[in-house]
């Protein structure tokens, strides 16, 4: 379904683990009344997790099964999807893609507080340093729908939520 056939936009909030995707998504969902589609929780709820990856200490995501489940949720629009990857989602699902970024010191502290260590911690920090998720979003979606937002402080958090709320209002004005 093309974006112009939806009454409300679908938004993807993506970025390296620890940048603040879930915090932004939760506040945004409360402000907009859009459902917050936390992909990790959907994957658990609908049994979309395969065998365990001992190196990264997490299960593998069965992307095909997850996409089949999410398809019906996405058709009507008005969704906030929160995940640390974006290239496997169909391009048609999203009207706005927001890549959340954080400086490495802040990210290191947040991930360490979550218990990340060793390779998992190092790889996530490198992912942010090399702008992996930003590049993934830019190569997976039209450039005009991808926005990068810095999220190091509480003030930036609230500014980012306000930026996305204003984006939603503009989208509604231009598409309804």
N, C-alpha and C positions, 0 to 999 in steps of 0.2 A: 504494500500500500504506500503510495507516495505521500510525502510530508503534507502536501496541500490538502489531502483528504482527511487529515487528522484535525481535531478541534484544539488539541493541546500538544505541545512539543514533547518529544522524548529526549532526555538529557543523559549523557554518559559522563560520570565523574571518574577519572582514571588517574593513575600515577603510581609511583613506587610505594610499597607498603610503608606506613609510618608518616606519610605526608599530610594526612588529615582528611582523606576522602570520606571516611565514615562520619566524622564529626560534621563536615560540611553537608553531607547528604542528609543526616538526621535533622539538622536545623532547617535545611531547605525543605524537607518533607513536611515539617511542622508548619513552616511559613506558607507553603503553597498548597498543602493538602494532597500533593502528588504521592502515590505510593513509592516507598524506598525499596528498590529491588537490590538487596545486598546479595550479589552473586554467590559468594562463599556460603551464605546461609541457604540460598535456594538449592545449591548443589548438594548440601547435606540433606535438606528436607526431601528432595526428590531423588535421592540415591544416585547422584551423578558423579560420585567419586569412585575412582578405580583403586588399584593397588597403591601401597604406601611408598613414597620416595624417601629412603633412609638418609640420603645426602642432605635434602632440604627439610626433612622432618615434617612432611605433609603429604597428603594423598594427591594423586594425579586427577585432574579434572577431565571428565568425559564430556568434551565440548559439544559433540553432536547431540547427545541426549539432552544436555542443558538447553541448547538452542531450540530443540523441538518443544521443550516445555515452555520456554520463554516466548515463543512466537505468538501465542494467543494473548499473552499479557501486553505485548508491545503494539499490537494492531491499533488499539483505540487512542494511543498517545497518553501523555500526562504521566510518564514514568521517570523516575530518577534511578539510573542503573549505576552501581558502585562496584568497580572491580579494578584490580591491578594489572589488567591486560585489556587490549581492545581490538586486536587485529582479527580475531575470529568471529566477532559479531558482524552480522550483515550491515553494510553501509546504509541501507534503506531505513534501518531502525531509528537512527539518531538525527535530530535536527540541530543539536548543539553538543559539542564534545569539549569538556573542560579538563585540562591536564593540570593537576595540582603538583606544585614543585616546592621543595624545601631545601634550605642550605644543609650542607653535609654534617655540620656539627649538631644542629638540631635533630636531623634525621638519626644520626648515630645515637644520641641520647634517647630518643623515642624508641628506637628498635632495641637498644640494650635494656630499657625498662620493660619491654615485652618479653625479654628472655632470649632474644636473638644472639647467637654467638657464632664464631668460626666462619665457615664458608657462607652460610646463610646471611650473616650480618655483612660480610665483605661484599658479596655479590649484589645485595640490595643497595649498599652505598655506591658501588661502581655503577649500578643501573642508573642512579640519580646523577652521578658525575657525568656520565656519557649521554645523558638525556634520552635514554633508551625508550621510555614510554612516550615522551614528546615526539620523537621521530616515528615511533610506531603509529601514533595517532595521525601525524601529518601525512604518513604514507598510506593510511587506511581510509581516510575521509577527505572530503573536499576542504581545501585550506580555509575557506571562508567560514566553516563551522567549527574550527578548532581554535580554542583560546588557551593560553598558558596563564596560570594564576599562581603567584608566590604566596606561600602559607607558612611563614615562620613565627608569626606573633598572633596574639589574641585579636589585635586590631585588624590585621590582615585577614584573619578568619572571618570576622564580621563584614569587612569590605567585600570579600569574595562571595559571601552569601548574598549580599546586596547586589553585587554585579550580576549574579546569575538570576536573581529575582527580576531585576530590571530587564535582563535579556529576555526572560519569559514574557514579560509584559509587551516588549517590542515585537516578539514573535507573534503573539496573539493579535496585536494591531495589524500586522502585515499579512497574516495568514487566515484570519477568520472573516 
